Amino acid sequence: MTKDRKEPGGAQPNEGEGSRTAAREYDRAAEKFAKSGKVEEKAREARDAVDSSEGPELERAEAEGRRHAKGEDPAVNQGQVPRGKR
């Protein structure tokens, strides 16, 4: 089956790892959120959650996610992206 054909039943073809469709949808949603004016509010909520009794659980979840990650984003190591509170 070619890439531009739909699978039987009208489903979208499997794009595999690195789906361009999913990347476009994510980019649109991220841009919409950034323009929504809620970034500061959500950042404050996240900071408050980390500083609360929920903090240790969130730190364990972050550590677990890092164990499964391929590696740190190079932009983080260059100081271009702020790291989460440690």
NUKEVO-45773 format. One record per atom (N, C-alpha, C, O): residue number from 1; atom name; z, x, y. Coordinates in nm, 2 decimals. Layout:
<pts>
<i: NUM at: CA zz: Z xx: X yy: Y>
...
</pts>
This chain:
<pts>
<i: 1 at: N zz: 0.00 xx: 0.09 yy: -0.12>
<i: 1 at: CA zz: 0.00 xx: 0.00 yy: 0.00>
<i: 1 at: C zz: 0.00 xx: 0.09 yy: 0.12>
<i: 1 at: O zz: 0.08 xx: 0.19 yy: 0.13>
<i: 2 at: N zz: -0.08 xx: 0.06 yy: 0.22>
<i: 2 at: CA zz: -0.09 xx: 0.14 yy: 0.34>
<i: 2 at: C zz: 0.03 xx: 0.11 yy: 0.43>
<i: 2 at: O zz: 0.09 xx: 0.00 yy: 0.42>
<i: 3 at: N zz: 0.06 xx: 0.20 yy: 0.53>
<i: 3 at: CA zz: 0.17 xx: 0.18 yy: 0.62>
<i: 3 at: C zz: 0.16 xx: 0.06 yy: 0.71>
<i: 3 at: O zz: 0.26 xx: 0.00 yy: 0.74>
<i: 4 at: N zz: 0.03 xx: 0.02 yy: 0.74>
<i: 4 at: CA zz: 0.02 xx: -0.09 yy: 0.84>
<i: 4 at: C zz: 0.01 xx: -0.23 yy: 0.77>
<i: 4 at: O zz: 0.00 xx: -0.33 yy: 0.84>
<i: 5 at: N zz: 0.02 xx: -0.23 yy: 0.64>
<i: 5 at: CA zz: 0.03 xx: -0.36 yy: 0.57>
<i: 5 at: C zz: 0.17 xx: -0.40 yy: 0.54>
<i: 5 at: O zz: 0.26 xx: -0.32 yy: 0.52>
<i: 6 at: N zz: 0.19 xx: -0.53 yy: 0.55>
<i: 6 at: CA zz: 0.32 xx: -0.58 yy: 0.51>
<i: 6 at: C zz: 0.34 xx: -0.59 yy: 0.36>
<i: 6 at: O zz: 0.24 xx: -0.61 yy: 0.29>
<i: 7 at: N zz: 0.46 xx: -0.59 yy: 0.31>
<i: 7 at: CA zz: 0.48 xx: -0.60 yy: 0.17>
<i: 7 at: C zz: 0.47 xx: -0.75 yy: 0.14>
<i: 7 at: O zz: 0.48 xx: -0.83 yy: 0.22>
<i: 8 at: N zz: 0.46 xx: -0.78 yy: 0.01>
<i: 8 at: CA zz: 0.45 xx: -0.92 yy: -0.03>
<i: 8 at: C zz: 0.57 xx: -1.00 yy: 0.02>
<i: 8 at: O zz: 0.68 xx: -0.95 yy: 0.03>
<i: 9 at: N zz: 0.55 xx: -1.12 yy: 0.06>
<i: 9 at: CA zz: 0.65 xx: -1.21 yy: 0.11>
<i: 9 at: C zz: 0.68 xx: -1.19 yy: 0.26>
<i: 9 at: O zz: 0.77 xx: -1.25 yy: 0.31>
<i: 10 at: N zz: 0.59 xx: -1.11 yy: 0.32>
<i: 10 at: CA zz: 0.60 xx: -1.10 yy: 0.47>
<i: 10 at: C zz: 0.70 xx: -1.00 yy: 0.51>
<i: 10 at: O zz: 0.73 xx: -0.98 yy: 0.64>
<i: 11 at: N zz: 0.77 xx: -0.92 yy: 0.42>
<i: 11 at: CA zz: 0.87 xx: -0.82 yy: 0.46>
<i: 11 at: C zz: 0.80 xx: -0.70 yy: 0.52>
<i: 11 at: O zz: 0.68 xx: -0.67 yy: 0.49>
<i: 12 at: N zz: 0.87 xx: -0.64 yy: 0.61>
<i: 12 at: CA zz: 0.82 xx: -0.51 yy: 0.67>
<i: 12 at: C zz: 0.81 xx: -0.40 yy: 0.57>
<i: 12 at: O zz: 0.90 xx: -0.40 yy: 0.48>
<i: 13 at: N zz: 0.71 xx: -0.31 yy: 0.58>
<i: 13 at: CA zz: 0.71 xx: -0.20 yy: 0.48>
<i: 13 at: C zz: 0.83 xx: -0.11 yy: 0.50>
<i: 13 at: O zz: 0.89 xx: -0.10 yy: 0.61>
<i: 14 at: N zz: 0.87 xx: -0.05 yy: 0.39>
<i: 14 at: CA zz: 0.98 xx: 0.05 yy: 0.39>
<i: 14 at: C zz: 0.93 xx: 0.17 yy: 0.47>
<i: 14 at: O zz: 0.84 xx: 0.24 yy: 0.42>
<i: 15 at: N zz: 1.00 xx: 0.20 yy: 0.58>
<i: 15 at: CA zz: 0.96 xx: 0.32 yy: 0.66>
<i: 15 at: C zz: 1.03 xx: 0.44 yy: 0.61>
<i: 15 at: O zz: 1.00 xx: 0.55 yy: 0.65>
<i: 16 at: N zz: 1.13 xx: 0.43 yy: 0.52>
<i: 16 at: CA zz: 1.20 xx: 0.54 yy: 0.47>
<i: 16 at: C zz: 1.30 xx: 0.60 yy: 0.57>
<i: 16 at: O zz: 1.32 xx: 0.53 yy: 0.67>
<i: 17 at: N zz: 1.35 xx: 0.72 yy: 0.54>
<i: 17 at: CA zz: 1.44 xx: 0.78 yy: 0.63>
<i: 17 at: C zz: 1.37 xx: 0.81 yy: 0.76>
<i: 17 at: O zz: 1.26 xx: 0.86 yy: 0.77>
<i: 18 at: N zz: 1.44 xx: 0.79 yy: 0.87>
<i: 18 at: CA zz: 1.38 xx: 0.81 yy: 1.01>
<i: 18 at: C zz: 1.29 xx: 0.70 yy: 1.05>
<i: 18 at: O zz: 1.19 xx: 0.72 yy: 1.12>
<i: 19 at: N zz: 1.33 xx: 0.58 yy: 1.02>
<i: 19 at: CA zz: 1.26 xx: 0.46 yy: 1.05>
<i: 19 at: C zz: 1.23 xx: 0.45 yy: 1.20>
<i: 19 at: O zz: 1.33 xx: 0.44 yy: 1.28>
<i: 20 at: N zz: 1.11 xx: 0.44 yy: 1.24>
<i: 20 at: CA zz: 1.07 xx: 0.43 yy: 1.39>
<i: 20 at: C zz: 1.11 xx: 0.29 yy: 1.44>
<i: 20 at: O zz: 1.15 xx: 0.28 yy: 1.56>
<i: 21 at: N zz: 1.10 xx: 0.19 yy: 1.36>
<i: 21 at: CA zz: 1.14 xx: 0.06 yy: 1.40>
<i: 21 at: C zz: 1.29 xx: 0.05 yy: 1.43>
<i: 21 at: O zz: 1.33 xx: 0.00 yy: 1.54>
<i: 22 at: N zz: 1.37 xx: 0.10 yy: 1.34>
<i: 22 at: CA zz: 1.51 xx: 0.11 yy: 1.37>
<i: 22 at: C zz: 1.55 xx: 0.19 yy: 1.49>
<i: 22 at: O zz: 1.64 xx: 0.15 yy: 1.56>
<i: 23 at: N zz: 1.48 xx: 0.30 yy: 1.50>
<i: 23 at: CA zz: 1.51 xx: 0.39 yy: 1.62>
<i: 23 at: C zz: 1.47 xx: 0.32 yy: 1.75>
<i: 23 at: O zz: 1.55 xx: 0.33 yy: 1.85>
<i: 24 at: N zz: 1.36 xx: 0.24 yy: 1.75>
<i: 24 at: CA zz: 1.33 xx: 0.17 yy: 1.88>
<i: 24 at: C zz: 1.43 xx: 0.06 yy: 1.90>
<i: 24 at: O zz: 1.47 xx: 0.04 yy: 2.02>
<i: 25 at: N zz: 1.47 xx: -0.01 yy: 1.80>
<i: 25 at: CA zz: 1.58 xx: -0.12 yy: 1.82>
<i: 25 at: C zz: 1.71 xx: -0.06 yy: 1.87>
<i: 25 at: O zz: 1.77 xx: -0.11 yy: 1.96>
<i: 26 at: N zz: 1.75 xx: 0.05 yy: 1.81>
<i: 26 at: CA zz: 1.87 xx: 0.12 yy: 1.86>
<i: 26 at: C zz: 1.86 xx: 0.16 yy: 2.00>
<i: 26 at: O zz: 1.95 xx: 0.14 yy: 2.08>
<i: 27 at: N zz: 1.74 xx: 0.23 yy: 2.04>
<i: 27 at: CA zz: 1.72 xx: 0.27 yy: 2.18>
<i: 27 at: C zz: 1.73 xx: 0.15 yy: 2.27>
<i: 27 at: O zz: 1.79 xx: 0.17 yy: 2.38>
<i: 28 at: N zz: 1.67 xx: 0.04 yy: 2.24>
<i: 28 at: CA zz: 1.67 xx: -0.08 yy: 2.33>
<i: 28 at: C zz: 1.81 xx: -0.13 yy: 2.34>
<i: 28 at: O zz: 1.85 xx: -0.16 yy: 2.46>
<i: 29 at: N zz: 1.88 xx: -0.14 yy: 2.23>
<i: 29 at: CA zz: 2.02 xx: -0.19 yy: 2.24>
<i: 29 at: C zz: 2.11 xx: -0.09 yy: 2.32>
<i: 29 at: O zz: 2.19 xx: -0.14 yy: 2.40>
<i: 30 at: N zz: 2.09 xx: 0.04 yy: 2.30>
<i: 30 at: CA zz: 2.17 xx: 0.14 yy: 2.38>
<i: 30 at: C zz: 2.14 xx: 0.13 yy: 2.53>
<i: 30 at: O zz: 2.23 xx: 0.13 yy: 2.61>
<i: 31 at: N zz: 2.01 xx: 0.11 yy: 2.56>
<i: 31 at: CA zz: 1.98 xx: 0.10 yy: 2.70>
<i: 31 at: C zz: 2.03 xx: -0.03 yy: 2.76>
<i: 31 at: O zz: 2.08 xx: -0.03 yy: 2.88>
<i: 32 at: N zz: 2.02 xx: -0.14 yy: 2.69>
<i: 32 at: CA zz: 2.08 xx: -0.26 yy: 2.74>
<i: 32 at: C zz: 2.23 xx: -0.25 yy: 2.76>
<i: 32 at: O zz: 2.28 xx: -0.30 yy: 2.86>
<i: 33 at: N zz: 2.30 xx: -0.19 yy: 2.67>
<i: 33 at: CA zz: 2.44 xx: -0.17 yy: 2.69>
<i: 33 at: C zz: 2.47 xx: -0.09 yy: 2.81>
<i: 33 at: O zz: 2.56 xx: -0.12 yy: 2.89>
<i: 34 at: N zz: 2.40 xx: 0.02 yy: 2.82>
<i: 34 at: CA zz: 2.42 xx: 0.11 yy: 2.94>
<i: 34 at: C zz: 2.40 xx: 0.04 yy: 3.07>
<i: 34 at: O zz: 2.47 xx: 0.07 yy: 3.17>
<i: 35 at: N zz: 2.30 xx: -0.05 yy: 3.07>
<i: 35 at: CA zz: 2.28 xx: -0.12 yy: 3.20>
<i: 35 at: C zz: 2.37 xx: -0.24 yy: 3.22>
<i: 35 at: O zz: 2.36 xx: -0.31 yy: 3.32>
<i: 36 at: N zz: 2.45 xx: -0.28 yy: 3.11>
<i: 36 at: CA zz: 2.53 xx: -0.40 yy: 3.12>
<i: 36 at: C zz: 2.65 xx: -0.39 yy: 3.21>
<i: 36 at: O zz: 2.70 xx: -0.49 yy: 3.25>
<i: 37 at: N zz: 2.69 xx: -0.27 yy: 3.25>
<i: 37 at: CA zz: 2.80 xx: -0.25 yy: 3.34>
<i: 37 at: C zz: 2.93 xx: -0.25 yy: 3.26>
<i: 37 at: O zz: 3.04 xx: -0.25 yy: 3.32>
<i: 38 at: N zz: 2.93 xx: -0.25 yy: 3.13>
<i: 38 at: CA zz: 3.05 xx: -0.25 yy: 3.04>
<i: 38 at: C zz: 3.09 xx: -0.12 yy: 2.99>
<i: 38 at: O zz: 3.19 xx: -0.11 yy: 2.91>
<i: 39 at: N zz: 3.02 xx: -0.01 yy: 3.02>
<i: 39 at: CA zz: 3.04 xx: 0.12 yy: 2.96>
<i: 39 at: C zz: 3.19 xx: 0.17 yy: 3.00>
<i: 39 at: O zz: 3.26 xx: 0.21 yy: 2.91>
<i: 40 at: N zz: 3.22 xx: 0.16 yy: 3.12>
<i: 40 at: CA zz: 3.36 xx: 0.21 yy: 3.16>
<i: 40 at: C zz: 3.47 xx: 0.13 yy: 3.10>
<i: 40 at: O zz: 3.57 xx: 0.18 yy: 3.05>
<i: 41 at: N zz: 3.45 xx: 0.00 yy: 3.09>
<i: 41 at: CA zz: 3.54 xx: -0.09 yy: 3.02>
<i: 41 at: C zz: 3.56 xx: -0.06 yy: 2.88>
<i: 41 at: O zz: 3.68 xx: -0.04 yy: 2.83>
<i: 42 at: N zz: 3.45 xx: -0.04 yy: 2.81>
<i: 42 at: CA zz: 3.46 xx: 0.00 yy: 2.66>
<i: 42 at: C zz: 3.52 xx: 0.14 yy: 2.64>
<i: 42 at: O zz: 3.59 xx: 0.16 yy: 2.54>
<i: 43 at: N zz: 3.49 xx: 0.23 yy: 2.73>
<i: 43 at: CA zz: 3.54 xx: 0.36 yy: 2.72>
<i: 43 at: C zz: 3.69 xx: 0.36 yy: 2.74>
<i: 43 at: O zz: 3.77 xx: 0.43 yy: 2.67>
<i: 44 at: N zz: 3.74 xx: 0.28 yy: 2.83>
<i: 44 at: CA zz: 3.88 xx: 0.26 yy: 2.86>
<i: 44 at: C zz: 3.95 xx: 0.20 yy: 2.73>
<i: 44 at: O zz: 4.06 xx: 0.24 yy: 2.69>
<i: 45 at: N zz: 3.88 xx: 0.10 yy: 2.67>
<i: 45 at: CA zz: 3.94 xx: 0.04 yy: 2.55>
<i: 45 at: C zz: 3.95 xx: 0.14 yy: 2.44>
<i: 45 at: O zz: 4.05 xx: 0.14 yy: 2.37>
<i: 46 at: N zz: 3.85 xx: 0.22 yy: 2.43>
<i: 46 at: CA zz: 3.85 xx: 0.32 yy: 2.32>
<i: 46 at: C zz: 3.96 xx: 0.42 yy: 2.34>
<i: 46 at: O zz: 4.03 xx: 0.46 yy: 2.25>
<i: 47 at: N zz: 3.97 xx: 0.47 yy: 2.47>
<i: 47 at: CA zz: 4.08 xx: 0.56 yy: 2.50>
<i: 47 at: C zz: 4.22 xx: 0.50 yy: 2.47>
<i: 47 at: O zz: 4.30 xx: 0.57 yy: 2.42>
<i: 48 at: N zz: 4.23 xx: 0.38 yy: 2.51>
<i: 48 at: CA zz: 4.36 xx: 0.31 yy: 2.48>
<i: 48 at: C zz: 4.39 xx: 0.30 yy: 2.33>
<i: 48 at: O zz: 4.50 xx: 0.31 yy: 2.29>
<i: 49 at: N zz: 4.29 xx: 0.27 yy: 2.26>
<i: 49 at: CA zz: 4.30 xx: 0.26 yy: 2.11>
<i: 49 at: C zz: 4.34 xx: 0.39 yy: 2.05>
<i: 49 at: O zz: 4.43 xx: 0.39 yy: 1.96>
<i: 50 at: N zz: 4.28 xx: 0.50 yy: 2.10>
<i: 50 at: CA zz: 4.32 xx: 0.63 yy: 2.04>
<i: 50 at: C zz: 4.46 xx: 0.67 yy: 2.08>
<i: 50 at: O zz: 4.53 xx: 0.73 yy: 2.00>
<i: 51 at: N zz: 4.50 xx: 0.63 yy: 2.20>
<i: 51 at: CA zz: 4.64 xx: 0.66 yy: 2.25>
<i: 51 at: C zz: 4.75 xx: 0.56 yy: 2.19>
<i: 51 at: O zz: 4.86 xx: 0.58 yy: 2.21>
<i: 52 at: N zz: 4.70 xx: 0.46 yy: 2.12>
<i: 52 at: CA zz: 4.80 xx: 0.36 yy: 2.06>
<i: 52 at: C zz: 4.84 xx: 0.40 yy: 1.92>
<i: 52 at: O zz: 4.81 xx: 0.51 yy: 1.87>
<i: 53 at: N zz: 4.91 xx: 0.31 yy: 1.86>
<i: 53 at: CA zz: 4.95 xx: 0.33 yy: 1.72>
<i: 53 at: C zz: 4.83 xx: 0.34 yy: 1.62>
<i: 53 at: O zz: 4.84 xx: 0.38 yy: 1.51>
<i: 54 at: N zz: 4.72 xx: 0.29 yy: 1.67>
<i: 54 at: CA zz: 4.59 xx: 0.29 yy: 1.59>
<i: 54 at: C zz: 4.53 xx: 0.43 yy: 1.59>
<i: 54 at: O zz: 4.44 xx: 0.46 yy: 1.51>
<i: 55 at: N zz: 4.58 xx: 0.52 yy: 1.68>
<i: 55 at: CA zz: 4.52 xx: 0.65 yy: 1.69>
<i: 55 at: C zz: 4.50 xx: 0.73 yy: 1.57>
<i: 55 at: O zz: 4.40 xx: 0.78 yy: 1.54>
<i: 56 at: N zz: 4.61 xx: 0.75 yy: 1.49>
<i: 56 at: CA zz: 4.60 xx: 0.83 yy: 1.37>
<i: 56 at: C zz: 4.50 xx: 0.78 yy: 1.27>
<i: 56 at: O zz: 4.43 xx: 0.85 yy: 1.20>
<i: 57 at: N zz: 4.49 xx: 0.64 yy: 1.26>
<i: 57 at: CA zz: 4.39 xx: 0.58 yy: 1.17>
<i: 57 at: C zz: 4.25 xx: 0.62 yy: 1.22>
<i: 57 at: O zz: 4.16 xx: 0.65 yy: 1.14>
<i: 58 at: N zz: 4.23 xx: 0.61 yy: 1.35>
<i: 58 at: CA zz: 4.09 xx: 0.64 yy: 1.41>
<i: 58 at: C zz: 4.06 xx: 0.79 yy: 1.39>
<i: 58 at: O zz: 3.94 xx: 0.82 yy: 1.36>
<i: 59 at: N zz: 4.16 xx: 0.87 yy: 1.40>
<i: 59 at: CA zz: 4.13 xx: 1.02 yy: 1.38>
<i: 59 at: C zz: 4.10 xx: 1.05 yy: 1.24>
<i: 59 at: O zz: 4.01 xx: 1.13 yy: 1.21>
<i: 60 at: N zz: 4.17 xx: 0.98 yy: 1.14>
<i: 60 at: CA zz: 4.13 xx: 1.00 yy: 1.00>
<i: 60 at: C zz: 3.99 xx: 0.95 yy: 0.98>
<i: 60 at: O zz: 3.91 xx: 1.01 yy: 0.90>
<i: 61 at: N zz: 3.95 xx: 0.84 yy: 1.04>
<i: 61 at: CA zz: 3.81 xx: 0.78 yy: 1.02>
<i: 61 at: C zz: 3.71 xx: 0.88 yy: 1.08>
<i: 61 at: O zz: 3.61 xx: 0.90 yy: 1.02>
<i: 62 at: N zz: 3.74 xx: 0.94 yy: 1.19>
<i: 62 at: CA zz: 3.65 xx: 1.04 yy: 1.25>
<i: 62 at: C zz: 3.64 xx: 1.16 yy: 1.16>
<i: 62 at: O zz: 3.53 xx: 1.21 yy: 1.14>
<i: 63 at: N zz: 3.75 xx: 1.21 yy: 1.11>
<i: 63 at: CA zz: 3.74 xx: 1.32 yy: 1.02>
<i: 63 at: C zz: 3.66 xx: 1.29 yy: 0.89>
<i: 63 at: O zz: 3.59 xx: 1.38 yy: 0.85>
<i: 64 at: N zz: 3.68 xx: 1.17 yy: 0.84>
<i: 64 at: CA zz: 3.60 xx: 1.13 yy: 0.72>
<i: 64 at: C zz: 3.45 xx: 1.13 yy: 0.75>
<i: 64 at: O zz: 3.37 xx: 1.18 yy: 0.67>
<i: 65 at: N zz: 3.42 xx: 1.08 yy: 0.86>
<i: 65 at: CA zz: 3.28 xx: 1.07 yy: 0.91>
<i: 65 at: C zz: 3.22 xx: 1.21 yy: 0.92>
<i: 65 at: O zz: 3.11 xx: 1.24 yy: 0.89>
<i: 66 at: N zz: 3.30 xx: 1.30 yy: 0.98>
<i: 66 at: CA zz: 3.25 xx: 1.44 yy: 1.00>
<i: 66 at: C zz: 3.23 xx: 1.51 yy: 0.87>
<i: 66 at: O zz: 3.14 xx: 1.60 yy: 0.86>
<i: 67 at: N zz: 3.31 xx: 1.48 yy: 0.77>
<i: 67 at: CA zz: 3.29 xx: 1.54 yy: 0.63>
<i: 67 at: C zz: 3.16 xx: 1.50 yy: 0.57>
<i: 67 at: O zz: 3.10 xx: 1.58 yy: 0.50>
<i: 68 at: N zz: 3.11 xx: 1.38 yy: 0.61>
<i: 68 at: CA zz: 2.98 xx: 1.34 yy: 0.56>
<i: 68 at: C zz: 2.86 xx: 1.37 yy: 0.65>
<i: 68 at: O zz: 2.74 xx: 1.35 yy: 0.61>
<i: 69 at: N zz: 2.89 xx: 1.42 yy: 0.76>
<i: 69 at: CA zz: 2.78 xx: 1.45 yy: 0.86>
<i: 69 at: C zz: 2.71 xx: 1.58 yy: 0.82>
<i: 69 at: O zz: 2.77 xx: 1.67 yy: 0.76>
<i: 70 at: N zz: 2.58 xx: 1.59 yy: 0.86>
<i: 70 at: CA zz: 2.50 xx: 1.71 yy: 0.83>
<i: 70 at: C zz: 2.55 xx: 1.83 yy: 0.92>
<i: 70 at: O zz: 2.55 xx: 1.94 yy: 0.88>
<i: 71 at: N zz: 2.59 xx: 1.79 yy: 1.04>
<i: 71 at: CA zz: 2.64 xx: 1.90 yy: 1.13>
<i: 71 at: C zz: 2.67 xx: 1.84 yy: 1.27>
<i: 71 at: O zz: 2.62 xx: 1.73 yy: 1.29>
<i: 72 at: N zz: 2.73 xx: 1.92 yy: 1.35>
<i: 72 at: CA zz: 2.76 xx: 1.87 yy: 1.49>
<i: 72 at: C zz: 2.63 xx: 1.88 yy: 1.57>
<i: 72 at: O zz: 2.54 xx: 1.96 yy: 1.55>
<i: 73 at: N zz: 2.62 xx: 1.78 yy: 1.66>
<i: 73 at: CA zz: 2.50 xx: 1.78 yy: 1.75>
<i: 73 at: C zz: 2.51 xx: 1.91 yy: 1.84>
<i: 73 at: O zz: 2.61 xx: 1.93 yy: 1.90>
<i: 74 at: N zz: 2.40 xx: 1.99 yy: 1.84>
<i: 74 at: CA zz: 2.41 xx: 2.11 yy: 1.92>
<i: 74 at: C zz: 2.45 xx: 2.09 yy: 2.07>
<i: 74 at: O zz: 2.50 xx: 2.17 yy: 2.13>
<i: 75 at: N zz: 2.41 xx: 1.97 yy: 2.12>
<i: 75 at: CA zz: 2.45 xx: 1.94 yy: 2.26>
<i: 75 at: C zz: 2.60 xx: 1.93 yy: 2.28>
<i: 75 at: O zz: 2.65 xx: 1.96 yy: 2.39>
<i: 76 at: N zz: 2.67 xx: 1.89 yy: 2.18>
<i: 76 at: CA zz: 2.82 xx: 1.89 yy: 2.19>
<i: 76 at: C zz: 2.87 xx: 2.03 yy: 2.20>
<i: 76 at: O zz: 2.96 xx: 2.05 yy: 2.28>
<i: 77 at: N zz: 2.82 xx: 2.12 yy: 2.12>
<i: 77 at: CA zz: 2.87 xx: 2.26 yy: 2.12>
<i: 77 at: C zz: 2.83 xx: 2.33 yy: 2.25>
<i: 77 at: O zz: 2.90 xx: 2.43 yy: 2.29>
<i: 78 at: N zz: 2.73 xx: 2.28 yy: 2.32>
<i: 78 at: CA zz: 2.69 xx: 2.34 yy: 2.45>
<i: 78 at: C zz: 2.76 xx: 2.28 yy: 2.57>
<i: 78 at: O zz: 2.73 xx: 2.31 yy: 2.68>
<i: 79 at: N zz: 2.85 xx: 2.18 yy: 2.54>
<i: 79 at: CA zz: 2.92 xx: 2.12 yy: 2.64>
<i: 79 at: C zz: 2.85 xx: 2.01 yy: 2.72>
<i: 79 at: O zz: 2.89 xx: 1.96 yy: 2.82>
<i: 80 at: N zz: 2.73 xx: 1.97 yy: 2.67>
<i: 80 at: CA zz: 2.65 xx: 1.87 yy: 2.73>
<i: 80 at: C zz: 2.70 xx: 1.73 yy: 2.70>
<i: 80 at: O zz: 2.68 xx: 1.63 yy: 2.78>
<i: 81 at: N zz: 2.76 xx: 1.71 yy: 2.59>
<i: 81 at: CA zz: 2.81 xx: 1.58 yy: 2.55>
<i: 81 at: C zz: 2.97 xx: 1.59 yy: 2.54>
<i: 81 at: O zz: 3.01 xx: 1.68 yy: 2.46>
<i: 82 at: N zz: 3.04 xx: 1.51 yy: 2.60>
<i: 82 at: CA zz: 3.19 xx: 1.52 yy: 2.59>
<i: 82 at: C zz: 3.24 xx: 1.49 yy: 2.45>
<i: 82 at: O zz: 3.19 xx: 1.39 yy: 2.39>
<i: 83 at: N zz: 3.32 xx: 1.57 yy: 2.40>
<i: 83 at: CA zz: 3.38 xx: 1.54 yy: 2.27>
<i: 83 at: C zz: 3.49 xx: 1.44 yy: 2.28>
<i: 83 at: O zz: 3.55 xx: 1.43 yy: 2.38>
<i: 84 at: N zz: 3.52 xx: 1.37 yy: 2.17>
<i: 84 at: CA zz: 3.63 xx: 1.28 yy: 2.16>
<i: 84 at: C zz: 3.76 xx: 1.35 yy: 2.18>
<i: 84 at: O zz: 3.77 xx: 1.47 yy: 2.16>
<i: 85 at: N zz: 3.87 xx: 1.28 yy: 2.21>
<i: 85 at: CA zz: 4.00 xx: 1.34 yy: 2.22>
<i: 85 at: C zz: 4.05 xx: 1.39 yy: 2.09>
<i: 85 at: O zz: 4.03 xx: 1.32 yy: 1.99>
<i: 86 at: N zz: 4.10 xx: 1.51 yy: 2.08>
<i: 86 at: CA zz: 4.15 xx: 1.57 yy: 1.96>
<i: 86 at: C zz: 4.30 xx: 1.56 yy: 1.95>
<i: 86 at: O zz: 4.36 xx: 1.61 yy: 1.86>
</pts>
